[in-house]
Amino acid sequence: MTTIDPWDWIATDPDPASAAELTALGPDELAERFSDTLHFGTAGLRGPVRAGPNGMNVAVVTRASHALGRWLIDHGHRGGRVIVGHDARHGSRQFAAATADVLAAQGFDVVALPGVTPTPFTAFACRDLGAVAGVAVTASHNPPADNGFKVYLDDGAQLIPPADRDIEQLIETAPPANSIARQPVSSDDRAQQVRSRYLERLVTRFATVTDSPVRIALTAMHGVGGAPALAALRNAGFADIHVVAEQFAPDADFPTVGFPNPEEPGASDRVLALAARVDADLAIALDPDADRCAVGTRVHGRWRMLTGDETGALLGGHLLAGTGLTTPVVASTIVSGSLLRAVAESAGARHVTTLTGFKWLVRAGEPLLYAYEEAIGHCVDPDAVRDKDGISAAVVAALLAHHRRLVGSDLSAALDELATAHGVHVTSQRAIRVTDLSQITALMAGLRHAPPRSLAGFPVEVDDFATRTDDLRTDAVRLSGHDGDGTTLRVIARPSGTEPKLKYYLELVAPAHPDAESTTARLNLLAQQVAAALPERSPHPS
């Protein structure tokens, strides 16, 4: 990291409010703001909205945009088209304006999407308009204090190494923010048409229905996906939609949820309560930038949100049943469950396992039909959006629910059918949060060199992904085993890429059984026992 002088930064900060914020800080607080910079991690920058190089602010975004432009020029994209969109978080509008203006001043043909837009619109526009890059200003499902700078490349997919490292190095050498030229970008017809073209694409890609009896409960989680999701579902033939009113309009403070992520415990309580109250067939929860979609339904008489793996198997199976591709590709990651693989094999499709993240999933192979990750991300139309897309996933979930209704069935029965055909699959997670990142390093070393011999009665073997020689080489450890009844256990341990915690991903698979409900209950109890037995600290503390 290049050392940055705080007073030089303050003197060249183009935002007077940020400069004043830094000037008012005490010595210790000021030192903390300059102790590091935001790093170009998963798809770009993400961090708290605050002044200084260690936060999201106009100066940081200006320098990042300048670096992105330099990288594009160096790679032969001078004068190319760039898409810029933003959500409704604190600072998003100003950051998007800085991004668009800087890239325009560098000679790029910038298309600035109007108003607040879901992140999938930016990814869609990259492919639809033949852009060389795109930027979505968003922190997705992060806490309210955060924002981010997400970068797509010319295929409409998130950037991958070494581009991310190269751009980060260019940020370090970028000029002072107030010396970087800006050229205001005017709205044009191309930007205005992105929303309608996206919605039209959904109608042509997926077979719509007429006057569907399916009743849907929907929450936008205070994000920007509410109105577009309503339009997409109505265009697809679903008119009986009930929304969580207090969570429908964009609100950067997310007042009804402590953590605006449908995966978080309690975050989807309101949409589930609404679904039960109106006797819905389907509950849909979008995250704030609408790139993720959680699906809920009544399972054996009780409303609950499905896991990402359950939804992945259902949507993947539905898309495979309706495809005309000879050997389609479906993809999931090393931490996802194995049910989609079994579904794909039975359908004659090719399943590919990738590293975590959609930057790898959408590059799994061709012809790509579907990709998902357990963190409720689904790519159901990769030809149009090479990233996770909660709105199109919601449409496919509704179409699946409709087709189940036509045959007198529902999603709960669909899950039971998967269990009968492929065995009962149960997945869950456990996270070990730390205050010192060295604890994670010690934990991973312990799993590699002194792993547990058994977990809840399962003898386990260790597989270190760091020693692999293929595309799945990464900092992860797999513990696996089986019992005498044919039940298999898999645990993947992996440091989080965005938070100070170690994550355990559990999967238990039992042979097919006619009583899927009781088998699932047994596996859930077993998963709790396994989770409790997982190491919380290194066996060899320093």
C-alpha positions, -999 to +999 in steps of 0.1 A: +000+000+000+012+035-009+014+058+022-011+086+019-006+119+037-039+128+054-035+165+048-026+161+012-058+139+008-079+165+026-065+193+004-074+174-028-108+160-018-133+172-043-162+169-018-161+197+008-183+176+032-158+148+032-129+171+037-147+188+066-154+153+081-118+144+081-106+177+094-129+173+124-115+139+134-091+134+163-056+121+157-065+084+164-096+085+143-078+102+114-049+076+116-075+048+114-090+063+082-056+063+066-043+030+080-055+012+048-074+016+016-104-001+003-092-031-017-105-044-050-121-076-038-151-095-050-161-076-082-148-043-070-149-020-040-171-023-009-170-006+024-186+020+048-197+054+034-172+077+051-144+101+042-108+090+036-092+062+015-106+035+038-142+043+029-166+048+001-167+085-009-165+107-040-127+109-039-123+071-037-148+065-064-133+092-086-099+076-084-113+041-089-132+053-120-100+069-134-081+036-128-109+016-145-107+039-175-070+036-178-072-002-176-098-002-204-077+020-226-046-001-220-066-032-231-078-017-264-112-004-253-106+034-258-138+051-266-159+021-259-194+021-243-196+019-205-228+014-185-233+030-151-262+023-127-268+028-090-291+017-062-307+038-035-281+035-008-265+065+009-241+082-016-251+061-046-263+089-067-232+110-061-209+081-066-226+071-099-223+106-112-186+107-104-181+074-121-200+084-153-184+119-155-148+106-151-152+079-177-169+103-201-140+127-197-116+099-207-135+096-239-159+067-232-194+065-245-212+065-211-247+053-207-260+064-173-291+045-163-318+068-151-329+069-114-323+040-090-320+006-108-315-030-098-279-043-103-291-069-129-302-040-152-265-029-154-254-064-162-281-068-188-273-035-204-236-045-208-246-073-231-277-057-246-258-025-256-224-041-264-205-023-237-169-028-229-176-024-191-202-016-166-203-002-131-231-007-106-229+014-075-243-008-048-234-027-016-261-053-024-272-069+009-246-053+032-255-032+063-270+003+057-237+021+063-220+005+033-218+011-004-198-003-032-184-001-068-191-033-087-174-038-121-185-058-151-163-064-182-172-066-218-190-100-216-213-086-189-197-108-162-179-097-131-142-090-135-117-118-126-080-119-119-057-104-130-079-075-140-089-068-104-053-067-092-043-045-122-070-020-115-062-018-079-026-010-087-038+017-110-059+032-082-027+035-061-011+056-088-041+076-097-038+114-095-054+134-067-091+133-070-097+170-075-073+170-105-092+142-124-113+156-152-151+151-152-175+156-180-213+156-172-233+128-189-267+136-203-296+111-204-303+095-237-328+071-253-305+040-248-305+045-211-343+051-209-350+019-229-330-005-207-358-012-183-384-019-210-359-040-230-350-061-199-387-067-192-394-076-228-365-101-227-382-120-198-414-123-218-396-137-249-372-160-229-398-176-206-432-189-216-457-167-200-491-178-187-526-163-187-544-153-155-524-176-133-542-186-100-508-185-082-508-160-053-475-144-045-463-125-014-434-102-022-409-081-003-383-057-018-365-055+015-364-016+012-344-020-020-349-010-056-364-043-070-400-038-059-415-020-089-395-039-116-403-073-100-440-064-099-439-054-136-420-086-145-444-109-127-474-092-141-460-094-176-455-131-171-492-136-162-492-132-124-517-106-111-524-119-076-494-103-059-494-090-023-465-068-012-450-061+022-460-024+020-436-011+047-406-027+029-416-019-007-402+016-013-364+021-014-351+033+019-313+036+025-318+032+063-336-002+060-357+006+091-375-028+095-345-051+092-312-051+111-293-067+082-311-064+048-302-099+036-331-124+031-307-151+044-304-136+078-326-150+106-357-129+109-352-108+077-380-126+058-404-128+087-427-101+073-431-117+039-437-151+054-463-137+078-480-120+048-479-152+028-496-171+056-522-144+061-532-142+024-529-180+019-502-175-009-486-202-029-452-185-030-432-160-010-404-140-027-378-119-009-354-098-030-323-083-015-318-045-017-302-044-052-324-073-065-296-095-076-306-122-051-339-140-046-351-160-017-381-183-022-405-194+005-434-218+005-455-240+028-435-272+033-455-300+049-479-275+063-454-250+077-443-217+060-405-213+057-379-199+033-362-226+012-325-229+014-305-217-016-297-253-024-333-263-024-343-234-046-313-242-069-324-278-074-360-268-081-352-240-105-325-260-122-348-290-127-375-267-141-352-251-166-337-284-176-372-299-182-380-270-206-348-266-225-342-275-261-304-276-257-288-310-264-262-310-236-269-279-215-244-268-187-256-261-152-232-249-125-228-246-088-199-240-064-177-261-042-198-250-011-232-256-027-251-288-022-249-318-045-286-322-054-284-301-086-256-324-098-279-354-094-308-336-111-285-326-140-271-362-145-306-376-146-315-351-173-285-358-194-270-323-187-234-315-178-229-302-143-198-281-135-184-272-101-166-239-097-150-217-071-174-195-051-187-164-068-207-157-100-175-144-117-166-181-119-201-196-122-210-178-154-177-189-170-184-226-162-189-236-198-213-234-228-241-236-235-248-224-200-284-228-190-284-221-152-260-214-124-266-208-087-248-204-054-262-214-020-263-177-009-297-173-028-280-162-061-295-175-093-286-170-130-316-182-149-310-164-182-272-163-188-276-152-224-291-119-212-276-114-176-243-130-168-247-126-131-272-135-104-306-119-110-333-119-084-360-105-107-357-131-134-353-158-108-386-147-092-404-150-125-390-186-130-400-195-094-436-182-101-438-202-134-427-233-115-453-228-089-479-223-117-470-255-134-472-274-101-507-259-096-517-272-130-510-308-120-527-304-086-493-301-067-471-276-051-434-269-043-435-290-011-444-320-032-417-311-057-391-312-030-404-346-019-402-359-055-365-348-056-359-366-024-375-398-037-355-396-069-321-385-056-321-391-019-328-366+009-303-337+009-300-313+039-276-284+038-268-258+065-240-234+076-221-224+107-199-193+110-171-187+134-167-149+137-133-136+149-117-103+160-082-113+149-078-127+113-048-148+125-074-170+143-088-180+110-054-188+097-048-210+128-081-227+124-075-236+088-040-249+097-055-270+124-081-285+100-053-293+075-027-308+099-048-320+129-084-325+116-110-341+138-112-379+133-149-380+136-179-356+136-211-367+154-202-403+148-190-399+112-154-409+106-141-382+084-113-377+059-097-344+049-092-330+014-072-298+012-083-277-018-051-256-014-031-285-028-052-291-058-037-286-093-070-278-111-093-248-113-107-255-078-075-247-060-084-223-032-081-218+006-107-245+016-107-278+034-133-306+029-141-331+056-162-361+044-174-394+056-203-418+058-221-440+083-232-476+081-267-466+070-256-450+037-258-414+050-229-393+037-215-361+053-196-333+037-182-302+054-164-274+036-144-250+057-136-217+040-126-182+052-152-156+042-141-133+014-160-103+028-162-107+066-139-117+095-152-152+099-147-188+090-176-205+074-186-241+075-209-255+048-226-287+058-244-313+036-259-346+047-274-370+021-295-400+030-307-427+005-342-421-010-369-430+015-407-428+010-410-408+042-390-378+032-404-356+060-391-378+088-358-384+071-353-347+066-361-342+103-335-368+113-308-352+090-316-317+104-310-330+139-278-347+128-267-315+111-271-296+143-249-322+161-222-320+134-222-282+135-218-283+173-188-306+169-169-285+144-137-269+157-141-233+170-104-228+176-070-242+165-060-274+184-026-258+188-031-223+202-001-200+200 
